[in-house]
Amino acid sequence: MLKVIKFINTIISKLLIVLMAAIVLDVTWQVITRFILKNPSSFTEELAGFLLIWIGVLGASHALYTKSHLGIDILTYRLQGVKRQISDVIIYVFVALFALFIMVIGGMKLVQLTLSLNQISPGLNVPMGYIYIVLPFSGLLMILYSAGFIYKALKGSEELSEHQISALD
């Protein structure tokens, strides 16, 4: 299970690299067309916004995997043994529940609503449901990552996370 999660996160991190490169190219083209060619591109601003949505939401799931999210760990940082396992299980159960109810269920309702209303982006002519599909997808990733962390906590190993950052280090 942990190897599958690590493989999925490798794909997500490479996708994030591609999306970051795309937004850099998009914004560069926007600057060139606006200030050098004096004829602003009609789609670059909207594309940059959509790429930013995808980078932000997918980046949140990647940050969960790498334990890079901003967190207050002053109470849990020095916990060890069973107390650490219990706190990790509780924390990741709440993360999974948040991801399930807010991102997966809420995100699917948003996708379904925008697709049923046939909401189309004005600049790119793309159905907005396709843009918002990243919410439930990222929520599923967060649930998967949380399940891996819960498994790791119950097993008592440290093999899932690539690194952990603490404010107390």
N, C-alpha and C positions, 0 to 999 in steps of 0.2 A: 504494500500500500504506500509506504513512504517513498519508494523509488518511483512510483507512478506520479505521486504528488510533486516530487522533485523534477521529473521530466516535464510535467505540465507547466511548472513555474519557469523552466528553461525556455519553453515556447513563449510564454507570456512575456518574459524579459526581452526576448528577441523581437516580439511584436511591438513592445514599448520602444525599443530602439528604432524600429522602422517608422513608427508613428512620430517619434521625436524628429527624425530626419525629415519626414514629410512636412511637419509644421515649420521647421527651419527653412526648407525650400519654398514653402507656400508664402511665408512672411517675407522672405527675401524677394520673391517675385512680386509681391504686393508693393514693397518699397520701390523696386525698379520701375514697375508700371506707373506708380503714382508720382514719383519725384523725378525720374529720369525721362521716361517716355511721355509724361504728362497726360496719360490716358489710363486711369485706374482700372484694374481688372475687376470684373463684376462678381467673381465668385470667391476670391481669395480670403476676404474677411470672414465670410460665413464658413468656409472650409476650415480656417484657423480655429474658429469657435468650436466646431464639431470635433476637430482633432484634440482640442484642449479638453473637451468633455471626456473623450475616450482615454486620453492620457491620464487625466485626473482619477477617473473611476477605476480603470485597470491598474493604475499605479497604486491606488489604495489597497487593492488585493495583493499586489506584489509586496507592498510595505508590510502588510500583515504577515506574509510568509517569512520575510527577512527580519521581522520584529523591529522594524524601523519606524513604526508609528509613534507619534508623540504620545507619551503616557506618563502617568504618575505612578512610579513604582517604589516610592519611598517606603510603603508598607510591606511590599512583597519582595523587595530586592534581596533582603538577607534571609528570607525563609529557605529552609532546606528540608529534605526528606519528605515525610508524609504531609507536613503543612504546606510545602511548596506544591506538591502534587495536587492537593485539594484546591488550593488557590488557583492553580493553572486550569484545572477542570472547570471550576466555577466561572472563571474569566472567559474561557473559550466557549462554554455553553452560552453565556450571554452574547458573545460576539456572533455565534452561529444563529441565535434567535433573532438578533438584530438584522443580520444578513437575510434571514429567511423572511421575516415579516416586512421589513422596510424595502430591501433591495429586490428580493426575488418576487414576492407577492405584489408589493406596491409597484415595482418596476414592470412586471407583466401587465398589471392593470393599466399603467401609463402607455405601454407599447400597444396594447389592445385598443385603448381609447383613441390614440392618435392614428392608428391604422384604420379603425372603423370610421373616424371622422374624415379620413383621407387628407390629413394635414400634410402638406407638401412644403418643403423649404423653398423660399422664393429664389435664392441665387443658384442653387444646385439642382433644383427640381427632384429632390430625393424625399421619399416618404419619411416623416419624422420618427416613425416607429423604428426604422432601421438605425437611426442615430441613438435612440433610447434603449435599444436592445442590450447595450453594454451594461445597463444597471442590473437586470436579472442574471446576466452572464457573470459579472463580477461578484454578485451575491452568492452564486453557486460556487465560485472559486473560494470565496471566504468561508463558506460552510465546509468545503473540502479541506481547506487548510486548517480550520478549527478542529475538524475531526482528526486530522493528523496530529495536531498538538495535544488533543485529549488522549489519543492513543499513546503518544510519546510520554505524556505525564503519567498515565496509568502503568505504562511499561517501565518508567523510570529511566529512560535514555535521553540523550541529548542529540540524536542524529538528524532530526528533521530540519531545524533552523540552520541557515547558513551563518548567521551571526546575531548577536543580541546587543542592543545598545541601551545603556542605562544612564540616566541623569546623574547617578551617583558615582560613575566611573571616573 
